[in-house]
């Protein structure tokens, strides 16, 4: 009985020493053999995509190398999209993976912005931003989760705007009736192609003067180095009785209904 108890105490001593040594050796391993990651820089040049419900995503492949003495039990990525002022657009995305020791594993990191969660003002800022940044927070649980390490990376992420620099001309009347007018509008798309649903309203001090039906357009895709230029017309028709007059006291609203919701408004708008 005494020998068994002595052996048990020796075993417990080894376990306790091991519990102390693991975090020490893992810390030394992290210092000497830190985990490494490599990003394909060309990924930031590829156009992102927008879903039918307005979620914009842009992906990159990161290669993670764990040269240390222990497995990485979990590597937590927390990713966010920022503008040049480091304003965060929307909620972060979370991704969790293990990485065995000695392994090089590719992971797809997704930067996402849910435009349906942005106010009209913030969405307007997003649409007119060309310099985006990807923020990645790494949290590593190492050596049986007894050691952890956190790191923050902020890198340029290219452009993610589907409707950059929305511009328009005056409303040009049909002079034979003065009840319809055409508005030319255009913008740059830095994403893959998508279907745009948009309609227009024209108001004066008395209220709604003319509006359009919901128009459906096919927006072309950007390429790796060149945004796609979109230019189209939208026709407004007098709402009720009356005619359109040559004036600059109108308010034009271009209202996007899909794949995101956005109301662009121009006061002091001209009808010619």
Secondary structure as GFF3:
##gff-version 3
##sequence-region A 1 272
A	DSSP	alpha_helix	2	32	.	.	.	ID=ss1
A	DSSP	beta_strand	36	39	.	.	.	ID=ss2
A	DSSP	three_ten_helix	41	45	.	.	.	ID=ss3
A	DSSP	beta_strand	49	50	.	.	.	ID=ss4
A	DSSP	beta_strand	55	66	.	.	.	ID=ss5
A	DSSP	beta_strand	72	82	.	.	.	ID=ss6
A	DSSP	beta_strand	93	99	.	.	.	ID=ss7
A	DSSP	beta_strand	103	114	.	.	.	ID=ss8
A	DSSP	three_ten_helix	115	117	.	.	.	ID=ss9
A	DSSP	alpha_helix	120	127	.	.	.	ID=ss10
A	DSSP	beta_strand	133	142	.	.	.	ID=ss11
A	DSSP	beta_strand	147	156	.	.	.	ID=ss12
A	DSSP	beta_strand	164	168	.	.	.	ID=ss13
A	DSSP	beta_strand	172	173	.	.	.	ID=ss14
A	DSSP	beta_strand	180	189	.	.	.	ID=ss15
A	DSSP	beta_strand	194	204	.	.	.	ID=ss16
A	DSSP	beta_strand	207	211	.	.	.	ID=ss17
A	DSSP	beta_strand	215	219	.	.	.	ID=ss18
A	DSSP	beta_strand	228	238	.	.	.	ID=ss19
A	DSSP	beta_strand	247	258	.	.	.	ID=ss20
A	DSSP	beta_strand	262	271	.	.	.	ID=ss21
###
